[in-house]
Amino acid sequence: ITGLLRSALHTHVVGSFQEYVLEPLLSKNWLVDAHVAVVLPKKLRTNTSSLRQELFSTYKAVTLSLLQESNSEAWLQNGCRTLTTKEMNDLRTRTGNKKAGSKIEATDQQVLRQWFAIGVCYDAIVSHEHARAQTYDWLLRLR
């Protein structure tokens, strides 16, 4: 389960996870492990230890990663390809945003945070598989 903190503990999100994912799989006697990676906002006004406990208990998480939003760019620099200035300008020209617009950059940041959480969550899953010497039959990505 990956996403932003703003929705991870929302009643509708938790209820949908339980009703449409967890309960149907458990009713078929499937073993279900939840691995959670949540991106925290820059100005978090919440105690992370209580937040961590709430996420663990809500999702019965096997692994939980609370990610600082600011770390996503370092992750990008270490493993993902960035667009060159020419490629970014070409993209802006094709999309009608010819000047250095914040709209594309803001969207890029939102997408980057999502991929950052997915990457960290997947790494936690692989580590867990190695630790227990057994792989999962299925991986479902939820946000």
C-alpha positions, -999 to +999 in steps of 0.1 A: +000+000+000+016+033-011+004+068-010+004+101+008-004+106+044-035+127+037-055+097+027-038+067+042-060+068+074-092+082+058-122+062+068-133+055+032-098+043+022-094+020+052-130+007+047-125+000+010-092-018+017-110-040+043-141-046+023-128-050-013-093-064-007-087-079+027-120-096+034-125-113+000-089-127+001-092-139+037-126-155+030-108-177+004-081-186+030-054-166+013-026-153+035-024-115+032+005-094+043+003-056+040+035-036+033+029+001+037+050+031+024+035+065+032+050+099+021+049+124+049+043+161+041+071+186+047+053+203+075+041+173+095+024+184+127+018+149+141+039+127+163+054+101+140+055+073+167+017+075+172+012+078+135+034+047+129+014+028+155-019+038+140-008+027+105+006-006+118-026-014+137-050-002+109-034-022+081-018-050+102+014-040+084+043-064+080+066-035+070+060+002+073+080+030+058+073+066+067+091+086+040+101+122+041+089+140+010+122+158+006+141+124+002+123+116-030+147+138-050+178+121-036+161+088-046+156+100-081+193+111-083+205+077-072+184+055-094+161+071-119+168+091-150+159+128-150+149+148-181+175+170-196+168+207-200+163+202-237+139+173-231+119+193-205+117+223-229+105+200-257+079+186-234+067+221-225+065+231-262+045+200-271+021+206-242+017+243-248+035+253-216+065+272-232+079+290-202+094+273-172+060+266-157+054+254-122+024+233-133+046+206-149+072+208-122+045+205-095+030+175-113+065+160-117+070+163-079+037+146-072+045+117-095+080+114-081+067+111-046+044+083-057+072+064-075+095+069-045+069+052-022+064+024-047+102+018-049+107+018-012+077-005-006+088-029-032+123-030-017+107-038+017+087-066+001+118-082-015+137-079+018+109-096+036+107-124+010+144-130+014+142-130+052+114-156+052+129-176+023+096-176+005+082-154-023+047-141-026+024-156-052+008-123-060+016-086-053-012-061-054-003-024-054-029-002-037-029+035-032 
